[in-house]
Amino acid sequence: MSESPVLNVVRPAPERAELLQWMYARLRDEYGEKPLEPRRDPMHELISTILSQRTNWRDEDAAYQELRTLGDWDAIIAAPTEAVAHAIRRSNYPESKAPRIQATLRAIRDAPGGYNLDFLRELPVKDALKWLTDLPGVGIKTASLVLLFNYARPVFPVDTHVHRVNTRVGTIPRMGEQAAHRALLGLLPPDPPLLYELHINLLKHGQKVCTWSRPRCLQCVLRERCDAFALYGDRVPSFSEKAPPSA
């Protein structure tokens, strides 16, 4: 009878930190280097990330572009909530996102800096995260994306793909996405370019290979050190499903 594998998830933090560095190198080889350069202005990043929740990037972008046809941020605040929901209908759950977006814009408008978020560059990271997550509809993922992508702050956004890949590989135990932000950041160096590239490449890997259901394990460049592959081979279950019964 073969011995059960020693899983990454039970290894001490320094070993799991080394595993993340190995993943970073393997994913760079697979998907390439990703320089840390802002892809859009901070307000665009903030609102688009709210729209992106449970939504693919094409529908997110379409929703954002139609939202902006309503006018500037003040005009979006002043618009009927039903009109905002209609504008962002390509995003999932527009009826709940529309009032949150308006409330977020209103809170930013009434803050000392208005729609200019550049003060976040100088705030201590903890305070910058708190300021953003105090906004209606802004969670830790959205706040981390804005701070890392736009201001090169040492935070690590965890979306559903980043969360799923790390849980399967075993760098973190099964936990919610919010807890995963803290757990993964505690294992990673405070190096914004590395954090950015690792986030982008993990996201791509989760979209292309380590998918929610029927992951393509035999194509995976991480499989040799993956807990899920060690346990199930190429029969890794869907992420929210229980493990398949033993043969």
C-alpha positions in Angstrom: 0.0 0.0 0.0 1.5 3.3 -1.1 2.0 6.1 1.5 -0.2 9.1 1.2 1.6 12.1 -0.2 2.7 14.9 2.2 0.6 17.8 1.0 1.8 21.3 0.6 -1.1 22.6 2.6 0.3 21.1 5.8 3.9 22.2 5.3 5.3 25.2 7.2 4.9 28.7 5.9 8.5 29.0 4.7 8.1 26.0 2.4 4.8 27.3 1.1 6.5 30.7 0.4 9.1 28.9 -1.6 6.4 27.0 -3.5 4.9 30.4 -4.5 8.2 31.5 -5.8 8.5 28.3 -7.8 4.9 28.9 -9.2 5.9 32.5 -10.1 8.9 31.2 -12.1 6.9 28.4 -13.8 4.1 30.7 -14.8 6.5 33.3 -16.1 8.0 30.6 -18.4 4.5 29.6 -19.5 2.8 33.0 -19.9 5.7 35.5 -20.1 6.8 38.5 -18.1 4.2 41.1 -17.2 5.6 44.5 -16.5 3.7 46.5 -13.9 2.1 49.4 -15.9 -1.3 50.9 -15.1 -3.8 49.6 -17.7 -6.4 52.3 -17.0 -6.9 55.4 -14.7 -7.7 54.7 -11.1 -11.4 55.6 -11.3 -11.8 53.4 -14.3 -10.1 50.6 -12.5 -12.2 51.0 -9.4 -15.6 51.1 -11.2 -14.7 48.4 -13.7 -13.6 46.1 -11.0 -17.0 46.5 -9.3 -18.6 45.6 -12.6 -16.3 42.6 -13.1 -17.7 40.7 -10.1 -19.2 37.4 -11.5 -18.7 38.9 -15.0 -16.3 38.1 -17.8 -14.0 40.8 -19.1 -15.8 41.4 -22.4 -19.1 42.1 -20.6 -17.3 44.1 -17.9 -15.8 46.4 -20.6 -19.1 46.7 -22.5 -20.9 47.6 -19.3 -18.3 50.3 -18.4 -18.4 51.8 -21.9 -22.1 52.1 -21.8 -22.1 53.5 -18.3 -19.9 56.3 -19.4 -22.4 57.2 -22.1 -24.5 58.6 -19.3 -21.9 61.3 -18.8 -19.2 62.2 -16.2 -19.2 60.8 -12.7 -21.5 63.6 -11.5 -24.0 62.7 -14.2 -23.9 59.0 -13.3 -24.7 59.9 -9.7 -27.6 62.1 -10.7 -29.0 59.6 -13.2 -32.0 57.4 -12.1 -30.7 54.2 -10.7 -32.8 52.3 -13.2 -30.9 54.0 -16.0 -27.6 53.1 -14.5 -28.7 49.4 -14.1 -29.8 49.4 -17.7 -26.5 50.8 -18.8 -24.5 48.1 -17.0 -26.9 45.3 -18.0 -24.0 43.3 -19.6 -22.6 42.9 -16.1 -24.2 40.3 -13.9 -26.5 41.6 -11.1 -26.9 45.1 -12.5 -29.8 45.9 -10.2 -27.5 45.5 -7.1 -24.4 47.0 -8.7 -26.1 50.2 -9.9 -26.9 51.6 -6.5 -23.6 50.5 -5.1 -21.7 52.3 -7.9 -23.7 55.4 -7.3 -23.1 55.3 -3.6 -19.4 54.7 -4.1 -19.2 57.7 -6.6 -21.1 59.9 -4.2 -18.7 59.0 -1.3 -15.7 59.7 -3.5 -17.1 63.0 -4.8 -17.7 64.2 -1.2 -14.2 63.2 0.0 -11.5 65.9 0.2 -9.7 64.8 -3.0 -12.9 64.3 -5.0 -12.4 62.0 -8.0 -8.6 62.2 -7.8 -7.4 59.1 -5.9 -3.7 59.9 -6.1 -3.4 60.5 -2.4 -3.6 56.7 -2.1 0.0 56.6 -3.4 1.3 58.1 -0.1 -1.0 56.7 2.5 0.2 53.7 4.5 -1.0 50.6 2.8 -3.3 49.6 5.8 -4.9 53.0 5.7 -5.3 53.0 1.9 -7.0 49.6 2.0 -9.3 50.8 4.8 -10.2 54.0 2.9 -11.2 52.0 -0.2 -13.0 49.2 1.6 -15.0 51.7 3.5 -16.6 52.8 0.2 -20.0 51.2 -0.5 -19.6 48.1 -2.7 -15.7 48.0 -2.5 -14.2 44.9 -1.1 -10.6 43.8 -0.5 -10.1 42.5 -4.0 -11.2 45.7 -5.7 -9.2 47.8 -3.2 -6.1 45.7 -3.8 -6.4 45.9 -7.6 -6.5 49.7 -7.5 -3.6 49.9 -5.1 -1.4 47.4 -6.9 -2.3 48.2 -10.5 -2.4 52.0 -10.3 -0.1 52.8 -7.5 2.3 49.9 -7.3 1.5 49.3 -3.6 2.6 45.9 -2.1 -0.8 44.2 -1.9 -2.0 41.0 -3.6 -5.4 40.8 -5.2 -7.1 37.5 -4.9 -9.9 36.9 -7.4 -11.7 33.6 -8.0 -9.0 32.2 -10.3 -6.1 33.1 -8.0 -8.0 31.7 -5.1 -8.8 28.4 -6.9 -5.3 27.7 -8.2 -3.6 28.4 -4.8 -6.2 26.3 -2.9 -5.7 23.3 -5.3 -1.9 23.6 -5.3 -1.9 23.9 -1.5 -0.2 27.2 -0.8 -3.2 27.9 1.4 -5.9 25.8 3.0 -9.5 26.1 1.8 -10.8 29.5 3.0 -12.8 32.4 1.7 -11.3 34.9 -0.8 -11.0 37.7 1.8 -9.0 35.5 4.2 -6.9 34.3 1.2 -5.7 37.9 0.6 -4.1 38.0 4.0 -2.8 34.4 3.9 -1.1 34.7 0.5 0.3 38.2 1.2 1.9 36.8 4.3 3.8 34.3 2.2 4.9 36.7 -0.5 7.6 39.4 -0.6 6.6 43.1 -0.6 7.6 43.4 -4.3 4.9 45.0 -6.4 6.2 43.9 -9.8 6.4 40.3 -8.6 2.9 40.5 -7.0 1.5 42.0 -10.2 3.0 39.4 -12.5 2.0 36.5 -10.2 -1.6 37.8 -10.0 -1.9 38.2 -13.8 -0.4 34.8 -14.6 -2.4 33.0 -12.0 -5.5 34.6 -13.3 -4.6 33.4 -16.9 -3.8 30.0 -15.6 -7.1 29.7 -13.8 -9.0 30.8 -17.0 -7.1 28.5 -19.4 -6.0 25.4 -17.4 -7.0 25.3 -13.7 -10.7 25.9 -14.5 -13.6 25.6 -12.0 -14.7 22.3 -13.5 -12.7 19.7 -15.5 -9.3 21.3 -15.0 -6.8 20.4 -17.7 -4.3 18.9 -15.3 -2.2 17.0 -17.9 -1.5 20.4 -19.5 -0.6 22.1 -16.2 2.9 23.3 -15.6 2.2 23.2 -11.8 1.0 19.6 -11.6 4.3 18.2 -10.3 3.9 20.1 -7.0 0.1 20.4 -6.9 -1.8 18.9 -4.0 -5.0 18.3 -6.0 -3.0 16.4 -8.8 -1.2 14.3 -6.1 -4.6 13.3 -4.7 -6.7 12.9 -7.8 -4.4 12.8 -10.8 -6.3 14.0 -13.9 -9.7 13.5 -12.1 -9.6 16.7 -9.9 -13.2 17.5 -9.0 -14.9 20.8 -9.7 -13.8 23.4 -7.1 -17.0 23.4 -5.1 -17.6 19.7 -5.3 -16.5 17.1 -2.8 -13.8 14.7 -3.8 -14.8 11.8 -6.0 -15.2 8.5 -4.1 -12.2 6.2 -3.9 -12.1 3.4 -6.5 
